[in-house]
Amino acid sequence: MSGKKAVYYICDDERRQGLVARTVWSILKEKEFMVSAGIKFDDRDVMVHKDERDNEYYFVPTEFPVCWHYPRYLQEMNEHFASFDISGMVTWHEGTNAPPKALTVHSIGDVNAGVYGPTNSAYMRNLLHAMERNRVAFGLSDYQTVTEATHWSGTYVTGSAPELILQYPVPMLDIEVGSVEESWSDRAACKALADSLTQVFDSDGKYVHNILCVGGIHFDPNFAQAVFTEWDEDTFGVTHIIANQWLVSGEYEGKHGLEYASAAIDAIAGGIEAIAFHDKMKGCYKDLVRALGEKYRVPVLRHHLLRDSESIKRILSSKF
């Protein structure tokens, strides 16, 4: 890929929580490959790196994590970066039942409100594969490279309106090290993340079959592994994942369920070729998945089939 543009928002303020972002910013500066972009954002100097394929990577220091303050940052985000191919926020992950040592990426959206940000599965896959390569290269054998279910901390941290997500047209990813303080302060993990940022356009050339993932837990291993599943010259594209907990809290069994879930599909660049669902969902949510399959005329797969390449080839090559 050449001539692409990525932008990364990185909270470097010492007064704020977020050791991962500050460490990544420090590592990026040490690489000495950034120059001034001639842009101010949040009254800070934006930096840029241009690679040998004319891809440009903009690094934007901020006072706060941008997702916490979209009302404050949206105007500048759109003024400078609305035409970019991909964007990301470097941050940390914490939470109960989360893997303590993880390199993770997720798409953004407020599932309870049925608001899903635009996504690009090829770029998300490239980034996850870069993180996995770097995890191995830096000897981080006790870490996992995983996806998370779709969510947005702007809602539950600062109470921002979910609809603000849609006012920024660039696919946005949260790019994180998790999930305990020991991991946040692990410089090798932060370096694995930092080095991956300029590999988001590095494609292995495989054909990406986009899927919507429904059900399961927040860090569901079935959907995380699908990112690294390959057969012949094909692979899966995983972006929006609607975890079971938010199907329930968002009342997707209700009359708005089909509308909300459709918004997730419509946000995925290029559409989808299949829907994968966790087989332990309640019947009402399985009914929803079947209705989605009929609406979009795509096959519906139980999660265990994601590991069966022969079945996948047969299903994806057949007509609905």
Beta strands, then each sheet from edge to edge (+ up, - down):
strand 1: 5-11
strand 2: 35-41
strand 3: 44-50
strand 4: 56-62
strand 5: 86-94
strand 6: 101-107
strand 7: 109-110
strand 8: 115-116
strand 9: 144-147
strand 10: 172-179
strand 11: 207-214
strand 12: 230-231
strand 13: 234-242
strand 14: 274-277
strand 15: 300-302
sheet 1: 2+ 3- 4+ 1+ 5+ 10+ 6- 9-
sheet 2: 7+ 8-
sheet 3: 12+ 13- 11- 14- 15-
end
